[in-house]
Amino acid sequence: MKNILYIVDDHNMVRNGLKAWLEQHTSWRVPKDFADSKECLECLECLSKMDAKLRDTAFPEIIIVDVQLIGETGFSLVKKISEKWPEIKCVMYSMFDTTGFVLQAKDSGAKGYISKVAKEEELARCLDVVQSGGTYLEQYMTEAQNKVDSIVSVLSKQERNIFEAILQEKSNKEICDELFISPRTVENYTSRLYAKIGVKSREELIERFK
């Protein structure tokens, strides 16, 4: 095993702290870390063009990605990495632990999701599971996520997008801006969601999937 890992987080102290702990207490090496997605993607593109032997000495097995980066989300970065370099496994690391964020991480291709309040040992366990081909959620997230998984299979793609956004407690305006749809369209899809799930309000929907 190469045990090579990268970190993408816009907080310098978080990157340095994670790197130091992992290299001191685990077998993971962190040769590179980045403040944004552009730097990370440029690095991966550059490494992809190298001779195979050189590439293997630096190409990561896992990339830890913060959900919220400056001016962007980590979801789009995870999606790009998962599509272009499927051999790289992504773990999302965030202060947000609601089911909507976990669902969006899974849809983006992430293999693990862990909160920033988790103990370092749990992060290490997450990395081991993901490296071995598994997926990882913290135990307290699992029950709520199972309830979400039971409903998403009957949702259309756009219903699922709006479902994720509502669970992230985003306003209708934020949903309109992110999905490039009209307020009336959001209202129509929201009504369909309520009918399929069997709730009467946004608050009831959020409460059911906590």
C-alpha positions as CSV (number, residue, x, y, z in Angstrom):
1,M,0.0,0.0,0.0
2,K,1.2,3.5,-0.9
3,N,-0.7,5.2,1.9
4,I,-0.6,8.6,0.1
5,L,-3.2,11.1,1.0
6,Y,-4.0,14.7,0.0
7,I,-6.0,17.3,1.9
8,V,-8.2,20.1,0.4
9,D,-9.3,22.7,2.9
10,D,-9.3,26.5,2.8
11,H,-8.2,26.7,6.4
12,N,-4.4,26.6,6.7
13,M,-4.5,25.5,10.3
14,V,-6.9,22.6,9.6
15,R,-4.6,21.4,6.8
16,N,-1.5,21.6,8.9
17,G,-3.1,20.1,11.9
18,L,-4.5,17.1,10.0
19,K,-1.3,16.5,8.2
20,A,0.8,16.6,11.3
21,W,-1.5,14.2,13.2
22,L,-1.8,11.7,10.4
23,E,1.9,11.6,9.7
24,Q,2.8,11.3,13.4
25,H,0.1,8.7,14.4
26,T,-0.7,6.7,11.3
27,S,1.0,5.2,8.3
28,W,-0.5,7.8,5.9
29,R,1.8,10.3,4.1
30,V,0.5,13.7,3.1
31,P,2.9,15.1,0.5
32,K,0.5,17.7,-0.8
33,D,-2.3,19.8,0.5
34,F,-4.4,22.5,-1.2
35,A,-6.5,25.5,-0.3
36,D,-8.9,25.2,-3.3
37,S,-10.1,22.8,-6.0
38,K,-8.1,24.5,-8.8
39,E,-4.8,23.8,-7.2
40,C,-5.8,20.2,-6.5
41,L,-7.0,19.5,-10.1
42,E,-4.0,21.1,-11.7
43,C,-1.7,18.9,-9.5
44,L,-3.6,15.7,-10.5
45,E,-3.5,16.6,-14.2
46,C,0.2,17.2,-14.0
47,L,0.8,13.9,-12.2
48,S,-1.4,12.1,-14.7
49,K,1.1,13.0,-17.5
50,M,4.1,11.7,-15.7
51,D,5.9,8.4,-16.2
52,A,4.0,5.6,-14.4
53,K,6.7,5.0,-11.9
54,L,7.1,8.6,-10.9
55,R,3.3,9.0,-10.9
56,D,2.8,6.1,-8.5
57,T,5.2,7.7,-5.9
58,A,3.0,10.8,-5.5
59,F,-0.5,9.9,-6.8
60,P,-3.0,9.8,-3.8
61,E,-5.1,6.9,-2.8
62,I,-7.4,9.1,-0.8
63,I,-8.2,12.9,-0.8
64,I,-9.9,14.5,2.2
65,V,-12.1,17.3,0.9
66,D,-13.8,20.0,3.0
67,V,-17.5,20.4,2.1
68,Q,-17.3,24.2,2.1
69,L,-14.4,25.9,0.3
70,I,-14.0,29.6,-0.3
71,G,-16.4,30.6,-3.2
72,E,-17.3,26.9,-4.0
73,T,-18.3,23.6,-2.5
74,G,-16.3,20.5,-2.1
75,F,-19.0,18.4,-3.8
76,S,-18.1,19.6,-7.3
77,L,-14.5,18.8,-6.7
78,V,-15.3,15.3,-5.5
79,K,-17.5,14.7,-8.5
80,K,-14.7,15.8,-10.9
81,I,-12.2,13.6,-9.2
82,S,-14.5,10.6,-9.0
83,E,-15.3,10.8,-12.7
84,K,-11.8,11.5,-14.0
85,W,-9.7,9.5,-11.5
86,P,-12.0,6.7,-10.2
87,E,-9.0,5.1,-8.5
88,I,-8.9,8.0,-6.1
89,K,-11.3,7.7,-3.1
90,C,-12.6,10.9,-1.6
91,V,-13.6,11.5,2.0
92,M,-15.6,14.6,2.9
93,Y,-14.7,16.4,6.1
94,S,-17.1,19.0,7.4
95,M,-18.7,21.0,10.2
96,F,-22.1,20.1,8.6
97,D,-23.4,16.7,9.6
98,T,-27.1,16.9,8.4
99,T,-28.5,14.2,6.2
100,G,-28.8,16.5,3.2
101,F,-25.0,17.1,3.1
102,V,-24.3,13.4,3.5
103,L,-26.7,12.5,0.7
104,Q,-25.1,15.1,-1.6
105,A,-21.6,13.7,-0.7
106,K,-22.7,10.2,-1.7
107,D,-24.2,11.6,-5.0
108,S,-20.9,13.3,-5.7
109,G,-19.0,10.0,-5.4
110,A,-17.5,10.4,-1.9
111,K,-16.7,7.1,-0.1
112,G,-16.7,8.6,3.4
113,Y,-18.2,11.5,5.3
114,I,-16.9,12.5,8.7
115,S,-17.5,15.6,10.9
116,K,-14.8,17.9,12.0
117,V,-15.8,17.3,15.6
118,A,-15.0,13.6,15.3
119,K,-12.0,12.3,17.2
120,E,-8.8,11.8,15.2
121,E,-8.9,8.1,15.8
122,E,-12.3,8.0,14.0
123,L,-10.9,9.8,11.0
124,A,-8.1,7.2,10.9
125,R,-10.6,4.4,11.1
126,C,-12.6,6.0,8.3
127,L,-9.5,6.2,6.1
128,D,-8.7,2.5,6.7
129,V,-12.2,1.5,5.8
130,V,-12.3,3.6,2.6
131,Q,-8.8,2.4,1.6
132,S,-10.0,-1.2,1.9
133,G,-12.9,-0.5,-0.5
134,G,-15.6,0.2,2.0
135,T,-17.7,3.3,2.7
136,Y,-17.8,5.1,6.0
137,L,-20.3,7.2,8.0
138,E,-20.0,8.0,11.7
139,Q,-22.3,5.8,13.7
140,Y,-24.7,8.6,14.8
141,M,-25.3,9.5,11.1
142,T,-26.2,6.0,10.0
143,E,-29.8,5.8,11.3
144,A,-30.9,9.1,9.7
145,Q,-29.1,8.2,6.5
146,N,-30.9,4.8,6.3
147,K,-34.2,6.7,6.5
148,V,-33.1,9.0,3.6
149,D,-31.9,6.0,1.5
150,S,-35.4,4.5,1.9
151,I,-37.0,7.4,0.1
152,V,-34.5,8.6,-2.5
153,S,-35.0,5.6,-4.7
154,V,-38.6,6.8,-5.6
155,L,-37.5,10.4,-6.4
156,S,-36.6,11.8,-9.8
157,K,-33.2,13.4,-10.2
158,Q,-34.6,17.0,-9.7
159,E,-36.7,15.9,-6.8
160,R,-33.6,14.4,-5.2
161,N,-31.7,17.6,-5.7
162,I,-34.4,19.7,-4.0
163,F,-34.8,17.1,-1.3
164,E,-31.0,17.4,-0.5
165,A,-31.3,21.2,-0.5
166,I,-34.3,21.2,1.9
167,L,-32.5,18.9,4.2
168,Q,-29.6,21.3,4.1
169,E,-32.1,23.9,5.3
170,K,-31.7,26.1,2.2
171,S,-34.3,28.7,1.3
172,N,-36.3,28.5,-1.9
173,K,-34.3,31.4,-3.3
174,E,-31.0,29.6,-2.6
175,I,-32.5,26.5,-4.3
176,C,-33.5,28.6,-7.3
177,D,-30.0,30.1,-7.6
178,E,-28.2,26.8,-7.3
179,L,-30.4,24.8,-9.6
180,F,-31.2,27.6,-12.1
181,I,-35.0,27.1,-11.8
182,S,-37.9,29.4,-11.1
183,P,-39.6,29.9,-7.7
184,R,-42.8,28.3,-9.1
185,T,-40.8,25.2,-10.2
186,V,-39.3,24.8,-6.7
187,E,-42.8,25.1,-5.2
188,N,-44.2,22.5,-7.5
189,Y,-41.3,20.0,-6.8
190,T,-41.6,20.7,-3.1
191,S,-45.3,19.9,-3.2
192,R,-44.6,16.6,-5.0
193,L,-42.0,15.7,-2.3
194,Y,-44.4,16.4,0.5
195,A,-46.9,14.1,-1.2
196,K,-44.4,11.3,-1.8
197,I,-43.0,11.4,1.7
198,G,-46.3,12.0,3.5
199,V,-45.6,15.3,5.2
200,K,-47.3,18.7,5.1
201,S,-44.4,21.2,5.6
202,R,-40.7,21.8,5.2
203,E,-40.3,21.7,9.0
204,E,-42.0,18.3,9.2
205,L,-39.8,16.9,6.4
206,I,-36.6,18.1,8.0
207,E,-37.6,16.7,11.4
208,R,-38.5,13.3,9.9
209,F,-35.0,12.8,8.5
210,K,-32.9,14.2,11.4
